Amino acid sequence: MGGSIVNVSSLAAVSGSPNEYVDYAASKGAIDTFSKGFAKEVADDRIRVNVVRPGFIYTDMHKDGGEVDRVNRLAPSIPMKRRGQPEEVAEAILWLLSNKASYTSGTFIDVAGGR
């Protein structure tokens, strides 16, 4: 057996996203908790379970939520002073799925510009 699962959560799971997306943050917190426990359950089967938690990534989610310029408005509060790109999230997922991450399980990678 063996394999790799990468769940996509959000940095909102850590911040709680008060006054904006508390419901979203709670659902992502559930993914984090599930992933941590499941990683331990399936470790004997050589299955790795990890989580990528994007921060402010330039996607349509913010526009669809009613605030087109949200990511640009919040970019100055990010230590790297810019929004992330979907490709940067994809690279983290690809690494976790690869054999280069063969000893990585139950781990969270925050793709969030240092936030």
Helices and strands as residue ranges (DSSP letters): E 3-8, H 12-15, H 22-41, G 43-45, E 47-54, H 60-64, H 70-74, G 75-77, H 86-97, G 99-101, E 108-111
